[in-house]
Amino acid sequence: MSRRRVHLAAHFPGVNNTTVWNDPHSGSQIDFASFVHLAKTAERGKFDFFFLAEGLRLRELKGRIHDLDVVGRPESLTVLSALAAVTDRLGLAGTVNATFNEPYELARRVATLDHLSEGRAGWNVVTTSDAFTGENFRRGGYLDRADRYERAAEFVRLSRELWDSWRPDAIAADQAAGRFVREGAIGTVRHDGAQFTIEGRATVPRPPQGHPVIIQAGDSDEGREFAAASADVIFTPHGTLEDGRRFYADVKRRLGKYDRRPHQLKIMPGVTFALGDTEEEAAENAAAIRRQQVGPQTAIAFLEQVWGRDMSAYDPDGPLPDVEPDLSGGVIQGRTPLGDRAAVAAKWRALAEEKRLTIRELVIEVTGRQNFVGTPATVARKIDEYVQAEAADGFILVPHLTPGGLDGFVDQVVPLLQERGAFRADYRGTTLREHLELA
């Protein structure tokens, strides 16, 4: 069996409380220099792509802006288009919502990024099911969970129709004949579906990649099925090696019904990391980072999300309250719904009792991403082990600091992955599809 190569991407910190925005070493979330620094670091490390997440409404806690998250970042595709001018090989992927956008306009914007970057564009397709976010848009409301994935699937299919509607040789630019576009080279897209009705011609030539890379973020059954049918990369959380192997096997198994092969979908979980000169130092660094990420206010905010009531009177360094959740209430707007909050609360309570955890210690434990902790050699070995064991095809690294949080990984871990033969020493192609080994 041939050795599997690790794929790596860099997530620009922000959007959620993974980012420690109040650390003295943290920089701006808005200055273009911050985006340039992280992107150039990722490109120096020969990463597959740079990734920007995005939200469509500022989250609120008890009716006030939830300033425990990082908010106010510029729009993703605009930032990525600017980064195309200061990078050469790094893929550029951004989150754009399929619930509150339209295929014709968004396909045009993504194709434009692919042209500006000469074939390095990626689109992370997300959906939204809450009416709170919908209030920012003309039609308001929201879609049921099943409907939002139906819309997303139709959205992607239609976008690909639009990208395919220009023949690769459509532009003749024949000065002698006075003809710029070849006859019949731009097709008319006619689509009448459950979500969209379109008849027209795309205004942008076929993207350099043909189809920009499609990324899907999510772990639900609907999300897994959507990824198997439509995505090139799936961005997901999972914890242990065995959890990763189960997820990997499940999603890859679904590809067959869509006439796809396992290598045509890359599974890249989002992970954090903490390094140290010794294992003990790395563990101390990881614990310190988690306490920064989950301060007293954040711990109470997470508790309120589950309990559905004001919990500000409780000590975050004290035990869980005896009071039961208010299942009819809600104090946080804009976060992904937790599903059965009564079941979540019962699970949290059992864990807190078993391990004698305070509120803050509990939230630190239940909200952490998969985290690679250790010396650079240990982290390189663990990453390689996950990929060789088919628990992942690679990872999207989520540093906790902007913009220098990736520096240590690129300087210390990447060379060791390269020495192991697990990661490229240089780019072999120019497009994101080539980096990801996709057709």
BAKE-234225 format. One record per residue (C-alpha): residue number from 0; residue in one letter; x, y, z. Coordinates in pm, 1 decimal. Example, Ala and Ser with C-alpha at 12.3 -4.5 7.8 and 13.67 -1.06 7.14 Angstrom:
REM BAKE-234225
ATOM / num / residu / xx / yy / zz
ATOM / 0 / A / 1230.0 / -450.0 / 780.0
ATOM / 1 / S / 1367.0 / -106.0 / 714.0
This chain:
REM BAKE-234225
ATOM / num / residu / xx / yy / zz
ATOM / 0 / M / 0.0 / 0.0 / 0.0
ATOM / 1 / S / 144.4 / 336.9 / -102.4
ATOM / 2 / R / 207.6 / 601.4 / 159.8
ATOM / 3 / R / -72.4 / 853.4 / 197.0
ATOM / 4 / R / 20.3 / 1222.3 / 173.4
ATOM / 5 / V / -104.6 / 1473.5 / 429.9
ATOM / 6 / H / -311.0 / 1770.6 / 311.5
ATOM / 7 / L / -300.6 / 2089.6 / 519.3
ATOM / 8 / A / -501.0 / 2412.8 / 515.6
ATOM / 9 / A / -489.4 / 2725.8 / 731.0
ATOM / 10 / H / -801.2 / 2871.8 / 891.8
ATOM / 11 / F / -784.0 / 3246.4 / 958.0
ATOM / 12 / P / -883.8 / 3286.5 / 1325.7
ATOM / 13 / G / -1214.2 / 3448.9 / 1399.9
ATOM / 14 / V / -1591.7 / 3406.7 / 1402.4
ATOM / 15 / N / -1594.1 / 3203.2 / 1724.8
ATOM / 16 / N / -1431.9 / 3182.4 / 2066.2
ATOM / 17 / T / -1142.9 / 2966.0 / 1940.2
ATOM / 18 / T / -974.2 / 3300.4 / 1871.5
ATOM / 19 / V / -811.5 / 3467.9 / 2171.2
ATOM / 20 / W / -863.4 / 3825.5 / 2056.4
ATOM / 21 / N / -758.5 / 3981.5 / 2389.5
ATOM / 22 / D / -414.3 / 3818.2 / 2402.2
ATOM / 23 / P / -130.4 / 4078.3 / 2391.6
ATOM / 24 / H / 9.8 / 3901.4 / 2083.1
ATOM / 25 / S / -320.5 / 3910.6 / 1892.6
ATOM / 26 / G / -348.9 / 4148.2 / 1596.9
ATOM / 27 / S / -627.8 / 4302.0 / 1394.1
ATOM / 28 / Q / -912.0 / 4100.0 / 1240.5
ATOM / 29 / I / -965.1 / 4370.7 / 978.2
ATOM / 30 / D / -626.1 / 4507.7 / 865.8
ATOM / 31 / F / -527.6 / 4351.3 / 535.3
ATOM / 32 / A / -176.7 / 4300.3 / 673.1
ATOM / 33 / S / -315.5 / 4033.2 / 909.0
ATOM / 34 / F / -461.2 / 3832.4 / 621.2
ATOM / 35 / V / -139.6 / 3871.6 / 422.1
ATOM / 36 / H / 74.6 / 3749.9 / 712.4
ATOM / 37 / L / -121.5 / 3429.2 / 767.5
ATOM / 38 / A / -160.5 / 3359.1 / 395.6
ATOM / 39 / K / 210.8 / 3405.0 / 327.4
ATOM / 40 / T / 293.3 / 3183.6 / 625.7
ATOM / 41 / A / 65.5 / 2910.7 / 488.1
ATOM / 42 / E / 217.1 / 2943.1 / 143.1
ATOM / 43 / R / 567.2 / 2925.3 / 290.4
ATOM / 44 / G / 454.9 / 2602.0 / 455.3
ATOM / 45 / K / 326.8 / 2469.9 / 117.1
ATOM / 46 / F / -30.2 / 2439.5 / 250.0
ATOM / 47 / D / -308.9 / 2344.7 / 10.7
ATOM / 48 / F / -527.5 / 2644.0 / 91.4
ATOM / 49 / F / -609.5 / 2941.5 / 313.1
ATOM / 50 / F / -962.0 / 2931.3 / 455.7
ATOM / 51 / L / -1198.7 / 3208.2 / 566.4
ATOM / 52 / A / -1513.3 / 3131.5 / 762.0
ATOM / 53 / E / -1796.3 / 3382.9 / 777.9
ATOM / 54 / G / -2120.3 / 3462.8 / 957.6
ATOM / 55 / L / -2412.7 / 3666.9 / 827.4
ATOM / 56 / R / -2526.4 / 3824.0 / 1152.1
ATOM / 57 / L / -2360.7 / 3938.5 / 1472.3
ATOM / 58 / R / -2452.4 / 3696.2 / 1747.5
ATOM / 59 / E / -2635.3 / 3830.4 / 2051.1
ATOM / 60 / L / -2626.1 / 3734.9 / 2416.9
ATOM / 61 / K / -2933.2 / 3846.4 / 2610.8
ATOM / 62 / G / -3008.7 / 4105.9 / 2345.0
ATOM / 63 / R / -2656.9 / 4252.5 / 2332.0
ATOM / 64 / I / -2377.8 / 4195.3 / 2078.4
ATOM / 65 / H / -2187.3 / 3885.7 / 2186.9
ATOM / 66 / D / -1839.7 / 4040.6 / 2206.2
ATOM / 67 / L / -1684.3 / 3718.6 / 2335.7
ATOM / 68 / D / -1664.7 / 3611.9 / 1971.2
ATOM / 69 / V / -1456.4 / 3795.3 / 1714.3
ATOM / 70 / V / -1690.3 / 3998.2 / 1496.9
ATOM / 71 / G / -1682.3 / 4258.7 / 1223.5
ATOM / 72 / R / -1452.2 / 4088.0 / 973.2
ATOM / 73 / P / -1462.6 / 4196.4 / 605.6
ATOM / 74 / E / -1646.4 / 3989.9 / 344.5
ATOM / 75 / S / -1459.3 / 3671.5 / 249.8
ATOM / 76 / L / -1448.5 / 3673.6 / -131.7
ATOM / 77 / T / -1332.7 / 4035.9 / -132.9
ATOM / 78 / V / -1044.0 / 3952.6 / 101.0
ATOM / 79 / L / -951.3 / 3642.8 / -99.1
ATOM / 80 / S / -950.6 / 3837.0 / -425.6
ATOM / 81 / A / -704.8 / 4080.0 / -272.2
ATOM / 82 / L / -489.5 / 3791.9 / -143.8
ATOM / 83 / A / -473.6 / 3650.5 / -497.0
ATOM / 84 / A / -244.1 / 3942.3 / -582.6
ATOM / 85 / V / 6.8 / 3872.5 / -302.6
ATOM / 86 / T / 22.3 / 3490.0 / -321.7
ATOM / 87 / D / 128.8 / 3260.9 / -605.8
ATOM / 88 / R / 28.7 / 2900.9 / -532.3
ATOM / 89 / L / -182.4 / 2894.3 / -216.0
ATOM / 90 / G / -546.5 / 2796.4 / -262.3
ATOM / 91 / L / -799.9 / 3059.0 / -150.3
ATOM / 92 / A / -1124.8 / 2926.0 / -3.7
ATOM / 93 / G / -1410.5 / 3120.4 / 149.6
ATOM / 94 / T / -1741.3 / 3048.3 / 319.2
ATOM / 95 / V / -2045.4 / 3176.4 / 129.3
ATOM / 96 / N / -2398.2 / 3094.5 / 239.5
ATOM / 97 / A / -2625.9 / 2903.4 / -1.8
ATOM / 98 / T / -2941.5 / 2997.0 / 188.7
ATOM / 99 / F / -2912.6 / 3373.5 / 150.6
ATOM / 100 / N / -2742.2 / 3408.5 / -188.0
ATOM / 101 / E / -2844.2 / 3338.9 / -549.1
ATOM / 102 / P / -2663.8 / 3098.3 / -786.6
ATOM / 103 / Y / -2616.1 / 3327.3 / -1085.7
ATOM / 104 / E / -2453.9 / 3605.0 / -885.5
ATOM / 105 / L / -2245.7 / 3380.9 / -659.0
ATOM / 106 / A / -2123.8 / 3154.3 / -940.8
ATOM / 107 / R / -2000.8 / 3470.4 / -1110.4
ATOM / 108 / R / -1814.2 / 3587.3 / -798.9
ATOM / 109 / V / -1649.0 / 3250.8 / -737.6
ATOM / 110 / A / -1551.5 / 3220.1 / -1105.4
ATOM / 111 / T / -1402.5 / 3568.3 / -1084.8
ATOM / 112 / L / -1186.5 / 3464.0 / -787.7
ATOM / 113 / D / -1074.1 / 3157.9 / -981.9
ATOM / 114 / H / -970.7 / 3377.3 / -1275.5
ATOM / 115 / L / -793.1 / 3635.7 / -1058.1
ATOM / 116 / S / -600.2 / 3362.8 / -877.1
ATOM / 117 / E / -535.5 / 3155.4 / -1191.7
ATOM / 118 / G / -719.5 / 2851.6 / -1060.4
ATOM / 119 / R / -690.8 / 2864.0 / -682.3
ATOM / 120 / A / -1051.7 / 2929.7 / -572.1
ATOM / 121 / G / -1255.9 / 2724.4 / -328.1
ATOM / 122 / W / -1610.5 / 2774.3 / -201.2
ATOM / 123 / N / -1721.8 / 2645.7 / 139.1
ATOM / 124 / V / -2095.5 / 2588.7 / 97.0
ATOM / 125 / V / -2288.5 / 2647.6 / 419.4
ATOM / 126 / T / -2657.5 / 2672.8 / 499.5
ATOM / 127 / T / -2858.6 / 2856.0 / 766.1
ATOM / 128 / S / -3175.3 / 2737.0 / 934.9
ATOM / 129 / D / -3250.6 / 3013.7 / 1185.5
ATOM / 130 / A / -3495.1 / 3300.7 / 1144.1
ATOM / 131 / F / -3261.2 / 3528.6 / 1344.8
ATOM / 132 / T / -3010.8 / 3532.9 / 1057.7
ATOM / 133 / G / -3294.1 / 3553.9 / 806.5
ATOM / 134 / E / -3401.7 / 3889.5 / 950.1
ATOM / 135 / N / -3101.0 / 4047.2 / 776.9
ATOM / 136 / F / -3243.6 / 3955.4 / 435.3
ATOM / 137 / R / -3537.5 / 4077.8 / 232.8
ATOM / 138 / R / -3737.8 / 3758.7 / 229.4
ATOM / 139 / G / -3662.0 / 3687.0 / 597.5
ATOM / 140 / G / -3771.9 / 3363.5 / 754.2
ATOM / 141 / Y / -3571.1 / 3047.7 / 718.3
ATOM / 142 / L / -3571.7 / 2704.6 / 561.0
ATOM / 143 / D / -3639.7 / 2376.8 / 735.6
ATOM / 144 / R / -3330.3 / 2165.2 / 786.6
ATOM / 145 / A / -3405.0 / 1924.9 / 499.3
ATOM / 146 / D / -3501.5 / 2209.7 / 266.6
ATOM / 147 / R / -3182.1 / 2403.8 / 325.2
ATOM / 148 / Y / -2971.8 / 2107.5 / 207.1
ATOM / 149 / E / -3204.6 / 2056.9 / -89.0
ATOM / 150 / R / -3148.7 / 2422.6 / -177.6
ATOM / 151 / A / -2771.1 / 2388.7 / -132.4
ATOM / 152 / A / -2752.8 / 2082.5 / -358.3
ATOM / 153 / E / -2955.1 / 2253.3 / -631.6
ATOM / 154 / F / -2745.4 / 2569.4 / -583.5
ATOM / 155 / V / -2420.5 / 2378.3 / -645.8
ATOM / 156 / R / -2560.8 / 2190.2 / -946.6
ATOM / 157 / L / -2679.4 / 2514.0 / -1103.6
ATOM / 158 / S / -2348.1 / 2689.0 / -1033.7
ATOM / 159 / R / -2167.6 / 2410.1 / -1215.7
ATOM / 160 / E / -2407.9 / 2443.1 / -1509.1
ATOM / 161 / L / -2321.9 / 2812.0 / -1526.8
ATOM / 162 / W / -1945.6 / 2742.9 / -1508.8
ATOM / 163 / D / -1980.5 / 2479.1 / -1782.2
ATOM / 164 / S / -2186.4 / 2701.1 / -2012.2
ATOM / 165 / W / -1877.0 / 2860.1 / -2169.0
ATOM / 166 / R / -1669.1 / 2624.4 / -2381.4
ATOM / 167 / P / -1300.8 / 2627.4 / -2283.8
ATOM / 168 / D / -1215.4 / 2771.1 / -2627.2
ATOM / 169 / A / -1501.7 / 3024.5 / -2628.7
ATOM / 170 / I / -1278.7 / 3331.2 / -2665.8
ATOM / 171 / A / -1139.3 / 3352.7 / -3020.2
ATOM / 172 / A / -1021.2 / 3716.7 / -3015.1
ATOM / 173 / D / -985.3 / 3698.9 / -3395.9
ATOM / 174 / Q / -882.9 / 4049.5 / -3495.1
ATOM / 175 / A / -885.4 / 3977.4 / -3869.0
ATOM / 176 / A / -1239.6 / 3843.3 / -3865.0
ATOM / 177 / G / -1355.4 / 4092.9 / -3603.8
ATOM / 178 / R / -1492.9 / 3815.1 / -3386.5
ATOM / 179 / F / -1419.1 / 3795.8 / -3014.2
ATOM / 180 / V / -1633.7 / 3494.7 / -2915.6
ATOM / 181 / R / -1665.2 / 3175.6 / -3118.0
ATOM / 182 / E / -2007.6 / 3103.1 / -3262.9
ATOM / 183 / G / -2218.8 / 2892.0 / -3027.4
ATOM / 184 / A / -1946.1 / 2880.9 / -2761.1
ATOM / 185 / I / -2158.5 / 3039.9 / -2487.3
ATOM / 186 / G / -2459.0 / 2830.8 / -2399.9
ATOM / 187 / T / -2787.2 / 2937.7 / -2245.6
ATOM / 188 / V / -2857.8 / 2794.2 / -1903.3
ATOM / 189 / R / -3221.2 / 2693.3 / -1858.5
ATOM / 190 / H / -3311.5 / 2565.9 / -1515.3
ATOM / 191 / D / -3651.9 / 2519.9 / -1355.3
ATOM / 192 / G / -3616.0 / 2348.9 / -1018.2
ATOM / 193 / A / -3773.1 / 2340.9 / -674.6
ATOM / 194 / Q / -3557.8 / 2629.7 / -551.7
ATOM / 195 / F / -3447.4 / 2824.8 / -860.1
ATOM / 196 / T / -3569.6 / 2919.2 / -1205.8
ATOM / 197 / I / -3309.8 / 3068.7 / -1438.5
ATOM / 198 / E / -3275.2 / 3131.9 / -1810.7
ATOM / 199 / G / -2972.7 / 3324.4 / -1928.5
ATOM / 200 / R / -2604.4 / 3323.7 / -2013.5
ATOM / 201 / A / -2312.2 / 3341.7 / -1771.8
ATOM / 202 / T / -2109.8 / 3661.3 / -1809.7
ATOM / 203 / V / -1775.8 / 3512.3 / -1699.6
ATOM / 204 / P / -1572.8 / 3260.0 / -1903.6
ATOM / 205 / R / -1525.9 / 2906.3 / -1776.2
ATOM / 206 / P / -1303.8 / 2916.0 / -1462.5
ATOM / 207 / P / -942.8 / 2795.1 / -1497.9
ATOM / 208 / Q / -1018.9 / 2492.2 / -1276.1
ATOM / 209 / G / -1339.5 / 2417.4 / -1467.5
ATOM / 210 / H / -1517.7 / 2389.5 / -1134.1
ATOM / 211 / P / -1371.2 / 2575.2 / -834.7
ATOM / 212 / V / -1323.7 / 2342.5 / -536.9
ATOM / 213 / I / -1643.2 / 2282.4 / -335.0
ATOM / 214 / I / -1606.4 / 2245.6 / 42.4
ATOM / 215 / Q / -1880.9 / 2138.1 / 281.7
ATOM / 216 / A / -1874.4 / 2199.8 / 656.2
ATOM / 217 / G / -2085.3 / 1984.3 / 882.3
ATOM / 218 / D / -2135.9 / 1653.8 / 1058.8
ATOM / 219 / S / -2509.7 / 1583.5 / 1036.2
ATOM / 220 / D / -2644.4 / 1297.1 / 828.4
ATOM / 221 / E / -2780.7 / 1548.0 / 575.0
ATOM / 222 / G / -2442.8 / 1720.5 / 564.3
ATOM / 223 / R / -2256.5 / 1395.2 / 507.5
ATOM / 224 / E / -2491.1 / 1301.3 / 222.8
ATOM / 225 / F / -2457.1 / 1644.8 / 65.2
ATOM / 226 / A / -2077.1 / 1616.3 / 84.3
ATOM / 227 / A / -2080.4 / 1270.3 / -72.3
ATOM / 228 / A / -2294.4 / 1394.8 / -360.0
ATOM / 229 / S / -2149.5 / 1739.1 / -423.6
ATOM / 230 / A / -1830.3 / 1830.4 / -236.4
ATOM / 231 / D / -1457.6 / 1797.0 / -301.8
ATOM / 232 / V / -1358.0 / 1856.7 / 62.4
ATOM / 233 / I / -1548.4 / 1808.3 / 387.1
ATOM / 234 / F / -1450.5 / 2027.4 / 685.7
ATOM / 235 / T / -1567.4 / 1860.8 / 1005.0
ATOM / 236 / P / -1484.4 / 1813.5 / 1373.4
ATOM / 237 / H / -1409.6 / 1482.7 / 1532.1
ATOM / 238 / G / -1217.1 / 1378.8 / 1840.1
ATOM / 239 / T / -1038.4 / 1047.3 / 1882.8
ATOM / 240 / L / -862.6 / 840.5 / 1620.2
ATOM / 241 / E / -1146.2 / 587.1 / 1628.6
ATOM / 242 / D / -1412.7 / 858.9 / 1590.6
ATOM / 243 / G / -1222.1 / 985.8 / 1290.5
ATOM / 244 / R / -1197.0 / 641.6 / 1133.5
ATOM / 245 / R / -1572.1 / 582.0 / 1175.8
ATOM / 246 / F / -1657.5 / 918.8 / 1019.5
ATOM / 247 / Y / -1408.0 / 864.2 / 736.9
ATOM / 248 / A / -1544.0 / 518.4 / 655.7
ATOM / 249 / D / -1905.4 / 637.3 / 667.7
ATOM / 250 / V / -1859.1 / 931.7 / 433.2
ATOM / 251 / K / -1634.4 / 748.1 / 187.9
ATOM / 252 / R / -1886.7 / 460.5 / 178.4
ATOM / 253 / R / -2159.6 / 701.7 / 63.5
ATOM / 254 / L / -1965.6 / 807.5 / -247.9
ATOM / 255 / G / -2047.6 / 492.8 / -445.5
ATOM / 256 / K / -2414.6 / 577.2 / -490.7
ATOM / 257 / Y / -2305.8 / 896.1 / -672.8
ATOM / 258 / D / -2053.4 / 712.2 / -895.5
ATOM / 259 / R / -1763.0 / 869.8 / -711.8
ATOM / 260 / R / -1435.1 / 719.1 / -590.9
ATOM / 261 / P / -1288.4 / 764.0 / -238.8
ATOM / 262 / H / -1004.1 / 988.7 / -358.8
ATOM / 263 / Q / -1255.6 / 1237.5 / -502.7
ATOM / 264 / L / -1355.9 / 1367.2 / -157.3
ATOM / 265 / K / -1092.4 / 1483.9 / 92.0
ATOM / 266 / I / -1185.5 / 1470.2 / 459.8
ATOM / 267 / M / -1008.7 / 1749.5 / 650.2
ATOM / 268 / P / -1118.8 / 1805.8 / 1010.9
ATOM / 269 / G / -1062.1 / 2141.8 / 1175.8
ATOM / 270 / V / -801.3 / 2106.2 / 1452.8
ATOM / 271 / T / -609.5 / 2320.0 / 1697.9
ATOM / 272 / F / -256.2 / 2261.2 / 1820.4
ATOM / 273 / A / -19.8 / 2353.5 / 2104.0
ATOM / 274 / L / 356.7 / 2309.5 / 2086.4
ATOM / 275 / G / 630.2 / 2296.9 / 2347.4
ATOM / 276 / D / 995.1 / 2201.2 / 2383.9
ATOM / 277 / T / 881.3 / 1915.2 / 2608.4
ATOM / 278 / E / 555.7 / 1723.0 / 2637.6
ATOM / 279 / E / 495.0 / 1885.3 / 2976.3
ATOM / 280 / E / 546.4 / 2236.9 / 2840.2
ATOM / 281 / A / 313.7 / 2164.6 / 2548.6
ATOM / 282 / A / 43.2 / 2039.0 / 2786.4
ATOM / 283 / E / 81.1 / 2352.3 / 2999.0
ATOM / 284 / N / 58.0 / 2571.0 / 2688.5
ATOM / 285 / A / -254.4 / 2386.7 / 2572.3
ATOM / 286 / A / -422.4 / 2427.8 / 2911.9
ATOM / 287 / A / -335.1 / 2798.7 / 2921.6
ATOM / 288 / I / -478.9 / 2850.7 / 2571.6
ATOM / 289 / R / -803.1 / 2675.5 / 2662.3
ATOM / 290 / R / -842.8 / 2892.3 / 2973.2
ATOM / 291 / Q / -795.7 / 3197.5 / 2752.4
ATOM / 292 / Q / -1052.4 / 3069.3 / 2505.1
ATOM / 293 / V / -1305.0 / 2987.0 / 2778.2
ATOM / 294 / G / -1288.8 / 3271.0 / 3027.1
ATOM / 295 / P / -1551.8 / 3319.8 / 3299.6
ATOM / 296 / Q / -1792.6 / 3509.0 / 3072.9
ATOM / 297 / T / -1762.9 / 3256.3 / 2792.1
ATOM / 298 / A / -1822.5 / 2965.0 / 3030.7
ATOM / 299 / I / -2147.8 / 3121.4 / 3154.2
ATOM / 300 / A / -2251.3 / 3205.9 / 2796.7
ATOM / 301 / F / -2216.0 / 2841.6 / 2689.3
ATOM / 302 / L / -2410.0 / 2730.7 / 2996.3
ATOM / 303 / E / -2688.9 / 2975.7 / 2912.7
ATOM / 304 / Q / -2703.8 / 2840.2 / 2558.4
ATOM / 305 / V / -2796.7 / 2497.4 / 2695.7
ATOM / 306 / W / -2998.9 / 2599.5 / 3000.8
ATOM / 307 / G / -3199.8 / 2865.6 / 2815.0
ATOM / 308 / R / -3200.2 / 3108.9 / 3107.1
ATOM / 309 / D / -2991.7 / 3383.5 / 3266.0
ATOM / 310 / M / -2711.4 / 3211.2 / 3460.8
ATOM / 311 / S / -2502.0 / 3519.2 / 3539.2
ATOM / 312 / A / -2559.4 / 3480.3 / 3914.6
ATOM / 313 / Y / -2363.1 / 3153.8 / 3917.5
ATOM / 314 / D / -1988.4 / 3127.0 / 3983.1
ATOM / 315 / P / -1810.3 / 2994.2 / 3671.6
ATOM / 316 / D / -1553.2 / 2834.5 / 3901.3
ATOM / 317 / G / -1827.9 / 2668.2 / 4104.9
ATOM / 318 / P / -2042.5 / 2359.3 / 4042.6
ATOM / 319 / L / -2324.5 / 2325.1 / 3791.7
ATOM / 320 / P / -2651.7 / 2468.6 / 3923.9
ATOM / 321 / D / -2929.8 / 2242.5 / 4049.0
ATOM / 322 / V / -3185.4 / 2431.5 / 3838.1
ATOM / 323 / E / -3317.2 / 2247.9 / 3531.5
ATOM / 324 / P / -3299.3 / 2392.9 / 3177.1
ATOM / 325 / D / -3580.0 / 2615.5 / 3053.5
ATOM / 326 / L / -3653.6 / 2439.6 / 2726.8
ATOM / 327 / S / -3889.8 / 2714.7 / 2614.7
ATOM / 328 / G / -3631.3 / 2989.3 / 2661.5
ATOM / 329 / G / -3322.0 / 3109.5 / 2480.4
ATOM / 330 / V / -3073.7 / 3384.3 / 2555.5
ATOM / 331 / I / -2826.4 / 3346.8 / 2267.6
ATOM / 332 / Q / -2914.0 / 3433.0 / 1907.6
ATOM / 333 / G / -2705.5 / 3330.8 / 1607.2
ATOM / 334 / R / -2541.2 / 3012.0 / 1730.9
ATOM / 335 / T / -2614.2 / 2673.0 / 1574.9
ATOM / 336 / P / -2900.6 / 2507.8 / 1765.2
ATOM / 337 / L / -2787.9 / 2230.5 / 1998.8
ATOM / 338 / G / -3079.2 / 1998.0 / 1926.7
ATOM / 339 / D / -3214.7 / 1821.8 / 2235.2
ATOM / 340 / R / -3102.1 / 2064.1 / 2505.9
ATOM / 341 / A / -3243.4 / 1845.2 / 2784.5
ATOM / 342 / A / -3024.3 / 1556.5 / 2668.5
ATOM / 343 / V / -2721.3 / 1785.4 / 2636.2
ATOM / 344 / A / -2777.1 / 1921.1 / 2987.6
ATOM / 345 / A / -2808.3 / 1567.3 / 3129.4
ATOM / 346 / K / -2488.1 / 1462.5 / 2956.3
ATOM / 347 / W / -2304.2 / 1770.6 / 3085.4
ATOM / 348 / R / -2430.5 / 1711.8 / 3438.8
ATOM / 349 / A / -2319.3 / 1347.3 / 3438.0
ATOM / 350 / L / -1973.9 / 1444.3 / 3308.8
ATOM / 351 / A / -1936.1 / 1719.9 / 3567.8
ATOM / 352 / E / -2029.7 / 1482.1 / 3848.5
ATOM / 353 / E / -1802.9 / 1204.8 / 3724.0
ATOM / 354 / K / -1495.5 / 1427.5 / 3692.1
ATOM / 355 / R / -1588.2 / 1680.7 / 3963.1
ATOM / 356 / L / -1570.7 / 1969.0 / 3715.0
ATOM / 357 / T / -1662.2 / 2332.2 / 3772.6
ATOM / 358 / I / -1876.7 / 2513.2 / 3516.2
ATOM / 359 / R / -1570.8 / 2655.7 / 3345.2
ATOM / 360 / E / -1379.8 / 2325.7 / 3350.7
ATOM / 361 / L / -1683.7 / 2150.4 / 3204.3
ATOM / 362 / V / -1721.7 / 2399.3 / 2919.3
ATOM / 363 / I / -1347.9 / 2373.5 / 2844.0
ATOM / 364 / E / -1385.5 / 1997.4 / 2812.0
ATOM / 365 / V / -1704.8 / 1980.7 / 2605.5
ATOM / 366 / T / -1629.9 / 2264.2 / 2360.8
ATOM / 367 / G / -1273.4 / 2180.9 / 2260.1
ATOM / 368 / R / -1182.8 / 2088.7 / 1905.2
ATOM / 369 / Q / -954.2 / 1800.6 / 1829.6
ATOM / 370 / N / -620.3 / 1927.7 / 1957.3
ATOM / 371 / F / -271.0 / 1807.5 / 1866.9
ATOM / 372 / V / -50.7 / 1874.0 / 2170.1
ATOM / 373 / G / 318.2 / 1796.0 / 2214.0
ATOM / 374 / T / 665.6 / 1866.0 / 2087.2
ATOM / 375 / P / 691.2 / 1937.0 / 1713.1
ATOM / 376 / A / 805.4 / 1578.0 / 1660.6
ATOM / 377 / T / 506.4 / 1440.8 / 1851.7
ATOM / 378 / V / 257.0 / 1657.3 / 1662.9
ATOM / 379 / A / 407.8 / 1563.4 / 1325.0
ATOM / 380 / R / 388.9 / 1194.2 / 1417.8
ATOM / 381 / K / 26.6 / 1217.7 / 1535.3
ATOM / 382 / I / -87.5 / 1401.1 / 1221.4
ATOM / 383 / D / 83.1 / 1142.6 / 1002.4
ATOM / 384 / E / -68.3 / 856.3 / 1204.2
ATOM / 385 / Y / -422.9 / 989.5 / 1158.5
ATOM / 386 / V / -379.3 / 1012.5 / 782.1
ATOM / 387 / Q / -213.0 / 671.9 / 745.0
ATOM / 388 / A / -489.3 / 516.0 / 959.4
ATOM / 389 / E / -758.5 / 666.2 / 730.4
ATOM / 390 / A / -904.0 / 883.9 / 1002.7
ATOM / 391 / A / -853.3 / 1189.7 / 777.9
ATOM / 392 / D / -694.2 / 1297.4 / 450.6
ATOM / 393 / G / -544.9 / 1600.3 / 621.8
ATOM / 394 / F / -636.4 / 1884.5 / 853.5
ATOM / 395 / I / -749.8 / 2246.6 / 854.4
ATOM / 396 / L / -541.1 / 2411.1 / 1125.9
ATOM / 397 / V / -719.5 / 2666.8 / 1343.3
ATOM / 398 / P / -462.2 / 2876.9 / 1533.2
ATOM / 399 / H / -577.0 / 3074.8 / 1835.6
ATOM / 400 / L / -389.9 / 3397.4 / 1752.8
ATOM / 401 / T / -418.1 / 3645.9 / 1466.0
ATOM / 402 / P / -208.6 / 3664.2 / 1256.1
ATOM / 403 / G / 101.1 / 3484.9 / 1390.3
ATOM / 404 / G / -60.8 / 3174.2 / 1534.6
ATOM / 405 / L / 53.4 / 2951.1 / 1249.1
ATOM / 406 / D / 419.7 / 3058.0 / 1251.3
ATOM / 407 / G / 544.0 / 2796.2 / 1498.4
ATOM / 408 / F / 369.7 / 2510.6 / 1317.7
ATOM / 409 / V / 515.8 / 2604.9 / 979.6
ATOM / 410 / D / 864.0 / 2658.8 / 1119.9
ATOM / 411 / Q / 879.7 / 2352.0 / 1344.4
ATOM / 412 / V / 623.3 / 2086.4 / 1242.2
ATOM / 413 / V / 611.6 / 2113.0 / 862.0
ATOM / 414 / P / 984.4 / 2032.3 / 816.4
ATOM / 415 / L / 937.0 / 1716.0 / 1024.7
ATOM / 416 / L / 635.0 / 1610.3 / 816.5
ATOM / 417 / Q / 847.7 / 1663.6 / 507.3
ATOM / 418 / E / 1130.1 / 1452.9 / 655.4
ATOM / 419 / R / 879.0 / 1172.7 / 717.9
ATOM / 420 / G / 779.4 / 1185.7 / 350.0
ATOM / 421 / A / 426.3 / 1270.4 / 458.0
ATOM / 422 / F / 407.0 / 1622.2 / 313.1
ATOM / 423 / R / 521.5 / 1795.5 / -2.0
ATOM / 424 / A / 853.8 / 1978.7 / -11.7
ATOM / 425 / D / 718.9 / 2210.2 / -279.9
ATOM / 426 / Y / 407.1 / 2264.2 / -486.2
ATOM / 427 / R / 379.4 / 2035.5 / -788.7
ATOM / 428 / G / 99.6 / 2222.4 / -960.2
ATOM / 429 / T / -52.6 / 2568.1 / -976.4
ATOM / 430 / T / -421.9 / 2509.4 / -900.9
ATOM / 431 / L / -604.7 / 2416.2 / -582.6
ATOM / 432 / R / -738.9 / 2102.0 / -751.2
ATOM / 433 / E / -382.0 / 1995.3 / -825.3
ATOM / 434 / H / -276.7 / 2056.9 / -462.4
ATOM / 435 / L / -567.6 / 1840.2 / -341.7
ATOM / 436 / E / -504.6 / 1575.3 / -611.7
ATOM / 437 / L / -854.5 / 1619.6 / -753.7
ATOM / 438 / A / -956.3 / 1584.2 / -1117.3
